[in-house]
Amino acid sequence: MITLAEIAMGVAGAFRLARRDPGGAAYFDDSPHGFWRSFWAAAVVAPAFLILDLLSGGFGETAGARQIAIQLIGYVIDWTAFPVLMITVADSLGKWPNYMRYIVAYNWSAVVQMAVLLPVAVLALLAPSHATMLLAQFVTVVLLVYRAYVAHVMLQVGVGTAAGVVLLDVLLAGLLKAVSDRLMAL
């Protein structure tokens, strides 16, 4: 089990990176032990993900056992597919030594991203207007830039390569969402 202090350190490091402070990297435990423990960020983010899914109608009209199973399996695959894909990407970029530190930061940065995204998404869903939709789009762009910054700092790659890593992540997440939605519709 992960400790509250470990969670706090991971989130603090991610928050410092969000403030464009590369010193946030020092907060992460990028050992093999810390790598595996960083996946606890999925458990931290899960309640907010569930709230967003419920508000956006992600479970359809009824949340039966099949829909819940599809969403839970999709959630686990979403949290694991990108790190698996990044093994090959990091290796092909010659950045394998930075792989674990990047995935640790990537995982903990999801907590910061959800903390920013959840209130904006709830506002956009509950009070839809041009202003809230514009705010949601702006926040999405800011979070994509943040993700690129995490890749830039932690993988030690150029900005263009970091943007490519984020694009790969977005495309993979979109594919997984499409498959999940298709299964939900069957």
N, C-alpha and C positions, 0 to 999 in steps of 0.2 A: 504494500500500500504506500502511496506517496504521502509525504507530509505537507502540512499547510505551508511550512517554510519553503519547501521546494517549489510549490505552486507560486508563492509570492515572489520568489527569485525569478522564475521564468516569466511571469507577467511583468515584473519590474523591468527586466531586460527588454522585453517586447515593447513596453511603453517607452523606454528610453530610445529604442530604435525608431519608434513612431515620432519622436521629437527630433529625429535626424541626428541622434547622438550615437556614433559608432561604438562608444564606450559601453553601450548596452550589451554588446557581445560578451563582455566579461561576466555578466550575470548568469549565463547559461552553462549548465553542466553538459559539456559535449563529449563526455566519456560514453562508452557503450551503455553503461548503467543509466546515465542521464538521457541518452537517446531514447531508450525504451520507456523511461518514465515520462518523457515529454508527450507521449501519446495519451497521457491522462488529461491533456488539454481537451481531448474529444469529449471526455466526461464532463468537464467544466462547461463546455460550450453546448452540450446536448440539450439542457432545458430551454435555452434561448432558441436553438434550432427548432425544437418542438413547438414552441410558441409561434415562431414565424410560419412554420408549416401549417399549423392549425388555422392561423389567421388568413393565410393565403389560399386555403382550401386544398392543401397538398394531400389530404387524406380522402378527398372526394366528399360525397354527401354523407357517407357512413364510414366510420373507422372500424372496419371489421378486422379479424385476425390476419387475413391475407394482406390488407393494406398496411397494417402495422408492421408485419414481417417484411414486406417489400421496402418500406421506409427505413426500418432499422438495418436491414442488410445493405441497402443503398448507402446509408450513413457510414457504416463500417468500411465498405468498399471505397467510398469517397475519401476517407481518412487514410487509407492504406495504398490506394492505386498510385497516387502521385509520388509518394516516397519510393515506391518500387520503381516507377518509371525514371525517377531522378538518379537511380543507381547508374543506369546506362548513360543518361545525359551528363552527369558529373564526370563519369569516366571518360566519355568522348571529348569533353571540354578540357580534360587534363586537370580537373578540380576534385578528383576523388578524395584527397586529404581533407577537403572542406565539406564533404558530403554530410557527415553527422552533425557538424555545427550548424549547417544550413537547415537541416530538417528539424533540429531542436528549436531553432529560432522560428522557423516556419510554423511549427505546431503551436508554440506559445503565442505567436503573433495572431493566431486565430481568435484567441481570447480577447485581445485588444480590438480586433476588427469587429467581433460580435458586439462588444460593449458600445461601439460607435454605431454600428448598423442597426441593432435592434430598436432603439428608440425612434430612429428616423423611419425605419420600415413600418413600425407600428403607427406612427403618425401618418405616413403616406397611405396606409391601408384603412385607418379609421377616419381620417379627414382628407380624403383625396381632393386635391386641387392642383392647379398648375404650379403653384409655389412649392407644395410638398413634393410633387413629382420632380421638379427641378432640383430641390434639395437632395432627394434620394439619388438622382443621377450624379450630382456633384460629389456626394459622399462616396458613391461607388468609384468614381474616377480617383478620388483621393486615396481610397483603400487600395486600388490597383497600383498607384504610385508607391504607396507604402510597401506593398508586397515586392515590387521591383527593387526598392531600396534594401529590403531585407536580403533579397537574392544578391544584390550588388555587394553589400558589406560582408555577408556571411560566406558566399561562394568566392568572393574576391574576383568578380568578373566585371566587364565593362557594362555601361548602362544599357546598350543595345542588347547584349546577351541576357542581362537581367530581365529586360522587357520580353525577350523571347521565352524565357523560362516562365514568366507570368502568363504569357499567351498560351503556352503549352498547358499550364495548369487550368486556365479558364476553358480551353477547348476540351480537355479531359473531363472536367466537371460538367460541362454542357452535354457531352456524350453520355455520361453516367446518368444525368438527370433525364435525358431523353429516353434512355432505356427504362429507367424507373417509371417515368410517366406512362410509357407504353405498356408496361406490365400492370400498372394500376388500372389502365383502361380496359384490359382484357377481362 
